[in-house]
């Protein structure tokens, strides 16, 4: 399975302050999440929010076609 690494966007390492460090570093993986439906593994480094701001019910449930017009898009 392919691996996606959830870490800081500011550095290759898992430490945001280590900018421009391109070699001889370590990454600490705190959790591995196996997404069998999508077919990949997520290696979570430090406390990363993977999907911020999503509600319990997707907005797609409120989209419909009424009399040939799409409704429920905002």
C-alpha positions in Angstrom: 0.0 0.0 0.0 1.2 3.6 -0.7 2.1 5.7 2.4 1.0 9.3 2.9 2.9 11.2 5.7 0.9 13.7 7.7 3.4 16.2 9.1 4.2 19.9 9.2 4.1 21.6 5.9 7.1 23.9 6.7 9.8 21.2 6.9 10.9 17.8 5.6 11.2 16.8 9.2 8.3 16.6 11.8 9.6 19.7 13.6 8.3 23.0 12.1 11.3 25.0 13.3 13.8 22.8 11.3 13.4 24.7 8.0 15.9 23.9 5.2 16.9 20.6 6.7 17.1 18.2 3.8 19.3 15.3 5.0 20.5 13.5 8.2 17.2 14.0 10.1 14.7 11.6 11.7 10.9 11.6 11.6 8.9 10.4 14.6 5.7 8.6 13.6 3.1 8.7 16.4 0.3 6.7 14.7 -0.3 4.6 11.6 -3.8 4.7 10.1 -4.7 2.1 7.5 -7.3 3.3 5.0 -8.4 0.1 3.3 -11.1 1.7 1.3 -8.8 4.2 -0.4 -5.9 1.8 -0.3 -3.1 3.7 1.5 -1.5 4.1 4.9 -1.3 7.4 6.7 1.8 7.9 8.9 0.8 10.7 11.4 3.7 12.7 12.9 3.1 14.8 16.0 -0.4 16.1 16.5 -1.6 16.6 12.9 -5.2 17.3 12.1 -5.9 15.3 9.0 -9.3 16.6 7.8 -10.1 19.8 9.6 -13.5 21.4 9.5 -15.6 18.5 8.2 -19.1 18.1 9.5 -20.7 14.8 10.4 -23.0 14.8 7.3 -21.5 15.7 3.9 -23.1 18.5 2.0 -23.5 16.2 -1.0 -26.5 14.7 0.8 -28.3 18.0 0.3 -27.7 18.3 -3.5 -30.5 17.3 -5.8 -32.0 17.9 -9.3 -35.5 19.5 -9.1 -37.3 20.2 -12.4 -34.0 20.0 -14.3 -32.2 22.4 -12.0 -29.4 21.5 -9.5 -30.3 22.7 -6.0 -28.3 22.5 -2.8 -25.1 24.0 -4.1 -23.8 27.1 -2.3 
